Amino acid sequence: MNHSKIIFTLLIVSVLVSSVAWGELHIVPTLSLREEYNDNIFLERDEASDFITFIQPSLLIDWNTKLFDLSLDPIS
């Protein structure tokens, strides 16, 4: 009798917790590419001009549940 109460209680708790825990998780890898022209790369005697390329990888994370919404966007 005692075991059946414990099993029933665990079943009810697991049903309630699982209904709260359902949500959507989106993870999107992104890659940003930027090109910049600069004519004063070396500020010593020799002035040089060059194009500089910047590559920035990042992850976009969007997590929606019944309790909260979490959005992480490092670029904006």
C-alpha positions, 0 to 999 in steps of 0.5 A: 500500500505504501509503495503504491502511494509513492509511485502514484505521487511520483507519477503525478509529479512527473506529469506536472513537471513535464508539462511545464518543461516543454518548450522550443529551443533554437540554436542557429550558428551565424558567421559575420564577415566585414571588410574595412579599408584603412590607410594608416595601418602602421602609424610609424614612418611608413604609412600603408593602406590595406583592406582588413577582413574581420570574420566573427562566428557566433551562436543565436540561441532562442529558448521559449517555455511556458515560464520564460522566454530567453533570447541570446543574440551576441551581434545586436 
